[in-house]
Amino acid sequence: MRLSFKSLAIPALFLALAPPLAAQEMSLSDITEAWLMGPHGDHESPSFTHWNEDGAVPEACAACHSETGMLDWLGADGTEAGVVNHPGTINMVIGCASCHVSEAEALDAVPFPSGVTVSGLGGNATCTMCHSGRAATGDVTAATADMDPDAVSADLSFINVHYGIAAATMHGSEVSGGFEYAGQTYAGRFAHVPSANTCVACHEPHTTEVATESCAACHQGADDITAIRTQHVDFDGDGVTSDGIRDEIEGLHARLDAAIRAYATEVAGQPIGYNKDSYPYFFIDGNDDGTINAGEAIYPNQYDSWTPRLLMAAYNYQVVAKDGGAWVHNPRYALQLLHDSVLSLSERVEIDTGGLQRP
C-alpha cells in the first residue's frame, strides 16, 4: 500500500509551501519509521515518561506530553476546546491522531503565555501550541514588581520558560516570550522567505529533521547552514564578523554567562552556575569554579539568592539556551535579549561592553 502526504490529510498550507517534502511518496511503513525516529514518537523520552510513577500526566502538562491530552485540548474528544479537562495518559506519545484529526487541521489560532493569541497560523498551529513556552515577560515583571532590583529576596525563585520554545522565539515581541527590558524595542515575528516560513517547510514533519539543501539557493557561499548570516556586525564583541550568526549568538550567550556569574558573586553574594540538563538549571556554585558538576546539580542546591536584576538576566539566558535554533527562528530577537541582559548587569558589575552592538 502506498500513501502520499496528501492522503494523510496534511494541511494544504504544507503542500503549497513545502513541495520538496510534501510531494514525495512514502509508504506507511516509511512514515511510521520516520515518526519513530523523531522526538514525538520516542517512547523512552522523559517528555512522555516523566509522570509514570504518578500514574497520569497532570492537566497543566497533558496537552503536549500525552496524545490523549492533546486531543482533549483540541476538543477532539468531545470536550471544550482550548482546555484540558482530564489528566493525560502516561507513556502515550504524540501520535498520528494528534496532528491529523480534523480539529487539528482546523486549528488556526493559539494562545501564548503572555496572554496574546496569534491567529492566521495555518499549518504552524499544531506545532505552535506545544512550542510556545510556559512563561513570558509579564511573569518576570509580576514576580519582581516593586522590588529593589539588586536586593536578594527570599520571595524570588528561577522562572523557567520551558523547552523547545521555537514558536515563542519566532514570534518575538508579538508574544514577548523573552524578558523585554522597559524602554527597549524588540524584533517581532521573523518572516523568512515564503518557501521557508512555516515549521514544516523546514522540518520534516515526522522526524523533525531540517531540510538544509534549499538554504544555499539564497545563502550562496555558505559552506554549511551554521555559516549563514545577513548582517556582518560584531554583535558579541569578539572582533570577528566572518562567522555565522549562530556564532554571534553563542558568543553573546557566553558573555552573559560570565556576567551572571560575576554579578551573583559580587552583588548577590552567592556564586552561581548553570547546568543545562538538571532542573532548575541554576545552582549554587560552592567552589566558585564556573561549572556545576553532578554533585552540585541537585534540587536542594538550587540557587536561592535571586535579585530581580539577576532573575531577569537568567531568564533570558534560559530562553536562548532552550531554543537551539534561535539563530534561525529569530536571531535578531535572541541577540537583543542577550545584549540587554548583559548591559543591565553591567550597571552593577564591571563588564567590558565596549565592543557589543545591538541589532
Order of alpha helices (4+ residues) and beta strands (2+ residues): beta-alpha-alpha-beta-alpha-alpha-alpha-alpha-alpha-alpha-beta-beta-alpha-alpha-alpha-alpha-alpha-alpha-beta-beta-alpha-alpha-alpha
